[in-house]
């Protein structure tokens, strides 16, 4: 049985990874991959991606990915561990493409590391391909993180017990919403 505090950490990590992926997946006028035109001091105009903003978002994604792999990977709940392993396997399958943009995979820890210089010099169209769109790497990892989030919530709901008055006593914060309805 997983302690509710650990389930809450896993759930939080999964939500943060989904949020980091969503920032990269956003399309339209708020997309990080929207090309911008800049003018230098001599009046020369150039059009391209805001590499610094994309780097910041990918750096956050890598950090949140690692947090989730660490917290979910050693969970005592089989479904959470299996989903974390699936996410790591999917990342391993994309290792070559990730490496080309400066993201390396630690084969033992299953975590990611980001080389800032290599990333900023990478082809941003390749970065966009990995992190944007419904079939992209980021989309698939976000889906797997959502599954882990759901599984952590499900396990936490099992931790609900009856108190001495015969009412439900939720020792996990997400349950308090339903507690008021019973």
SEVO-656554 format. One line per field, with one value per residue (C-alpha): z negated, x negated, y negated; residue number from 1. Coordinates in steps of 0.2 Angstrom, whole numbers, always signed. Layout:
BEGIN
c3 <- c(Z ...)
c1 <- c(X ...)
c2 <- c(Y ...)
seq <- c(NUM ...)
This chain:
BEGIN
c3 <- c(+0 +5 -8 -2 -4 +10 +21 +19 +24 +39 +44 +42 +53 +66 +67 +68 +82 +92 +89 +95 +111 +113 +114 +128 +137 +137 +155 +163 +158 +140 +148 +143 +160 +169 +179 +174 +184 +175 +181 +176 +172 +191 +196 +203 +201 +197 +195 +184 +168 +150 +146 +128 +124 +132 +122 +106 +109 +114 +99 +88 +97 +94 +76 +73 +83 +72 +56 +62 +67 +50 +40 +50 +55 +38 +33 +25 +36 +51 +63 +59 +61 +77 +84 +79 +87 +103 +103 +101 +115 +127 +123 +126 +143 +147 +140 +157 +161 +144 +145 +161 +152 +136 +125 +118 +109 +94 +98 +79 +71 +86 +84 +96 +97 +108 +116 +118 +131 +142 +140 +145 +160 +165 +179 +171 +184 +177 +160 +165 +173 +156 +145 +155 +163 +158 +163 +156 +142 +130 +133 +130 +114 +108 +111 +101 +87 +87 +85 +70 +62 +64 +56 +42 +39 +40 +27 +15 +16 +9 -6 -12 -28 -40 -56 -73 -69 -54 -41 -28 -33 -18 -22 -4 +1 +17 +8 -2 +13 +13 -6 -7 +5 -5)
c1 <- c(+0 -7 -7 +5 -9 -19 -4 -1 -19 -17 -1 -8 -24 -12 -2 -18 -24 -8 -8 -26 -21 -5 -16 -26 -10 -1 +3 +9 +4 -2 -13 -31 -35 -27 -40 -44 -52 -66 -75 -93 -102 -106 -88 -90 -75 -76 -62 -64 -60 -62 -75 -77 -59 -58 -74 -66 -50 -60 -71 -56 -49 -65 -65 -47 -50 -64 -54 -40 -52 -60 -44 -33 -47 -49 -31 -24 -9 -11 +0 -10 -27 -21 -15 -32 -41 -31 -35 -53 -52 -44 -58 -71 -63 -65 -82 -91 -79 -81 -100 -100 -93 -104 -93 -102 -94 -103 -101 -101 -91 -80 -81 -84 -98 -98 -114 -110 -123 -118 -100 -101 -111 -99 -87 -71 -60 -67 -62 -45 -42 -46 -36 -21 -6 +5 -7 -23 -34 -28 -10 -13 -23 -9 +4 -6 -9 +10 +12 +0 +10 +26 +18 +11 +29 +37 +25 +27 +46 +44 +35 +52 +58 +73 +70 +77 +94 +97 +93 +80 +63 +53 +34 +31 +36 +44 +58 +64 +74 +84 +85 +96 +108 +111)
c2 <- c(+0 -17 -31 -45 -58 -48 -47 -66 -68 -57 -65 -83 -77 -70 -86 -97 -87 -88 -107 -108 -98 -108 -124 -116 -109 -126 -131 -147 -164 -159 -145 -145 -139 -154 -163 -181 -195 -205 -220 -223 -240 -242 -239 -222 -211 -192 -180 -164 -156 -163 -150 -156 -154 -137 -132 -138 -128 -112 -114 -114 -99 -90 -94 -89 -73 -68 -72 -61 -47 -47 -48 -36 -24 -17 -17 -1 -3 +9 -2 -18 -9 -1 -18 -26 -12 -14 -33 -29 -16 -28 -41 -28 -24 -43 -44 -47 -62 -69 -67 -77 -92 -91 -80 -64 -49 -41 -23 -18 -31 -34 -53 -66 -80 -95 -102 -121 -125 -110 -114 -132 -127 -113 -114 -122 -113 -97 -103 -108 -91 -82 -94 -100 -91 -77 -63 -71 -65 -78 -74 -55 -58 -70 -57 -44 -57 -60 -41 -41 -56 -46 -30 -40 -48 -31 -23 -38 -36 -19 -26 -34 -26 -28 -38 -35 -44 -32 -46 -45 -52 -57 -57 -64 -81 -77 -68 -82 -89 -73 -72 -87 -79 -63)
seq <- c(1 2 3 4 5 6 7 8 9 10 11 12 13 14 15 16 17 18 19 20 21 22 23 24 25 26 27 28 29 30 31 32 33 34 35 36 37 38 39 40 41 42 43 44 45 46 47 48 49 50 51 52 53 54 55 56 57 58 59 60 61 62 63 64 65 66 67 68 69 70 71 72 73 74 75 76 77 78 79 80 81 82 83 84 85 86 87 88 89 90 91 92 93 94 95 96 97 98 99 100 101 102 103 104 105 106 107 108 109 110 111 112 113 114 115 116 117 118 119 120 121 122 123 124 125 126 127 128 129 130 131 132 133 134 135 136 137 138 139 140 141 142 143 144 145 146 147 148 149 150 151 152 153 154 155 156 157 158 159 160 161 162 163 164 165 166 167 168 169 170 171 172 173 174 175 176 177 178 179 180 181 182)
